[in-house]
Amino acid sequence: MIKTFVKKALEEDVGRGDLFALVGKESFATAAIVCKDEGVFAGKPYVKALCKMNKLDITFYFEDGDTLHKGDLVALIEGKSTHILRCERVILNLMQHASGIASNVASYKKVLEGYALKLLDTRKTRPHLRIFEKYAIRCGGGNNHRMGLDDCLMLKDTHLQTIDDLKRFIEEAREKLPFTCKIEIECETVDFAKFAMQCGADIVMCDNMSHDTIREVVAYKKQFFPHVLLEASGNITKENIVLYAQTGVDAISSGSLIHHATWLDFSMKITHKTVI
């Protein structure tokens, strides 16, 4: 999966061929990748796969999840200069994108220190980048929500508009779905959250509810359906996330972990070359 992904990423950049490779003199070179920001590193397995594919030797000085500071030497790459230069932008893009997400997640996790709950991503990912972006979430200390439509039956408001009898729908779903498949229902009110539990939901998402309202759902769940998991989502920011954590939910999900992440800045410099 990683090999295919980085191969396509490089092909996108190279197009019909690297023009510099047609005119540049070949040499054996060493390139240094330096962090120009503060944050959390991510991207190692992807960069490693790309380098191996292009016969480049790379030495990493940090692991995924490690904290980076401005000026840190992250990695050294050795190999043919044309190979390094061909891969330069894709290597940096992979590291910057993944590290940006990991750093954003880590900043949320720092705010949530002391709270025993899961910080989840969503399916609000860029096309063809879901596995990559969700990998970066884990590097930052977060957890993945479902990967797609095939690993959890989640009934959002749009789905619910097509269902006449929720209890019967869930009963029929249990007969058709894999034994291990969970059912999650999105709820916008306390009454509907209670109804969803009564109908057999495994997970109830408290969507766009105030933290005070969610407390009511948590109290009901603890009294009558202690096995049900509760997830808070919608309009949750780094500034107010603690208020939601204090409600007693099992997880908080936020699309902003990915789509509001700012890339971490890295640079690559050729430090040594020997003409072949």
RABELUR-V71126 format. One record per pair of residues at least 4 apart in sequence whose C-alpha atoms are under 7 Angstrom apart, sorted by sequence separation. I is the first residue (numbers start at 1). GAP is how many residues later the second one is. If there is no record, write none. Layout:
BEGIN
((I:GAP) (I:GAP))
END
This chain:
BEGIN
((1:4) (2:4) (3:4) (4:4) (5:4) (6:4) (7:4) (8:4) (9:4) (10:4) (11:4) (14:4) (20:4) (43:4) (44:4) (45:4) (46:4) (47:4) (48:4) (49:4) (50:4) (51:4) (52:4) (62:4) (68:4) (80:4) (81:4) (82:4) (83:4) (84:4) (87:4) (88:4) (89:4) (90:4) (91:4) (92:4) (93:4) (94:4) (95:4) (96:4) (97:4) (98:4) (99:4) (100:4) (101:4) (102:4) (103:4) (104:4) (105:4) (106:4) (107:4) (108:4) (109:4) (125:4) (126:4) (129:4) (130:4) (131:4) (132:4) (133:4) (134:4) (135:4) (136:4) (137:4) (138:4) (147:4) (149:4) (155:4) (156:4) (157:4) (159:4) (165:4) (166:4) (167:4) (168:4) (169:4) (170:4) (171:4) (172:4) (173:4) (177:4) (189:4) (190:4) (191:4) (192:4) (193:4) (194:4) (195:4) (196:4) (197:4) (209:4) (210:4) (211:4) (213:4) (214:4) (215:4) (216:4) (217:4) (218:4) (219:4) (220:4) (221:4) (222:4) (236:4) (237:4) (241:4) (242:4) (243:4) (245:4) (255:4) (256:4) (257:4) (51:5) (52:5) (79:5) (125:5) (137:5) (138:5) (146:5) (155:5) (187:5) (196:5) (209:5) (221:5) (236:5) (51:6) (137:6) (146:6) (187:6) (51:7) (221:7) (206:8) (48:10) (134:10) (185:11) (193:11) (62:12) (61:13) (60:14) (61:14) (60:15) (59:16) (60:16) (185:16) (58:17) (59:17) (184:17) (187:17) (232:17) (58:18) (59:18) (183:18) (184:18) (185:18) (186:18) (187:18) (188:18) (231:18) (236:18) (58:19) (183:19) (184:19) (185:19) (186:19) (187:19) (188:19) (230:19) (231:19) (232:19) (233:19) (44:20) (57:20) (58:20) (182:20) (183:20) (184:20) (185:20) (186:20) (187:20) (188:20) (230:20) (231:20) (232:20) (233:20) (43:21) (56:21) (57:21) (186:21) (188:21) (229:21) (230:21) (231:21) (232:21) (233:21) (41:22) (42:22) (56:22) (57:22) (120:22) (121:22) (41:23) (42:23) (56:23) (119:23) (120:23) (121:23) (122:23) (190:23) (41:24) (55:24) (119:24) (120:24) (121:24) (193:24) (40:25) (41:25) (118:25) (120:25) (203:25) (204:25) (205:25) (206:25) (207:25) (208:25) (40:26) (41:26) (190:26) (202:26) (203:26) (204:26) (205:26) (206:26) (207:26) (208:26) (40:27) (41:27) (190:27) (202:27) (203:27) (204:27) (205:27) (206:27) (207:27) (208:27) (39:28) (40:28) (197:28) (205:28) (39:29) (54:29) (152:29) (153:29) (154:29) (155:29) (156:29) (157:29) (38:30) (39:30) (151:30) (152:30) (153:30) (154:30) (155:30) (156:30) (170:30) (218:30) (38:31) (152:31) (153:31) (154:31) (155:31) (218:31) (37:32) (38:32) (105:32) (167:32) (211:32) (215:32) (37:33) (166:33) (211:33) (214:33) (35:34) (36:34) (102:34) (106:34) (35:35) (36:35) (98:35) (101:35) (102:35) (105:35) (106:35) (35:36) (101:36) (105:36) (211:36) (34:37) (35:37) (99:37) (102:37) (103:37) (105:37) (34:38) (35:38) (98:38) (102:38) (34:39) (35:39) (6:40) (33:40) (34:40) (33:41) (33:42) (32:43) (33:43) (2:44) (6:44) (32:44) (47:44) (31:45) (32:45) (3:46) (30:46) (31:46) (30:47) (31:47) (47:47) (30:48) (29:49) (30:49) (29:50) (28:51) (29:51) (43:51) (28:52) (29:52) (43:52) (27:53) (28:53) (42:53) (26:54) (27:54) (26:55) (43:55) (26:56) (42:56) (43:56) (42:57) (41:58) (40:59) (42:60) (21:61) (41:61) (40:62) (40:63) (39:64) (18:68) (65:74) (64:75) (65:75) (10:77) (10:80) (9:81) (42:94) (42:97) (40:100) (108:130) (112:130) (115:130) (120:131) (122:131) (124:131) (118:132) (119:132) (120:132) (121:132) (122:132) (117:133) (118:133) (119:133) (120:133) (121:133) (122:133) (125:133) (117:134) (118:134) (119:134) (120:134) (121:134) (121:136) (105:152) (104:153) (101:156) (101:157) (104:157) (101:160) (100:161) (100:162) (100:163) (99:164) (100:164) (99:165) (97:166) (96:167) (96:168) (96:169) (96:170) (92:174) (37:227) (37:228) (36:229) (35:230) (36:230) (35:231) (34:232) (35:232) (33:233) (34:233) (33:234) (34:234) (33:235) (32:236) (33:236) (31:237) (32:237) (31:238) (32:238) (31:239) (32:239) (30:240) (31:240) (29:241) (30:241) (30:242) (29:243) (30:243) (29:244) (28:245) (29:245) (27:246) (28:246) (27:247) (28:247) (27:248) (28:248) (26:249) (27:249) (26:250))
END
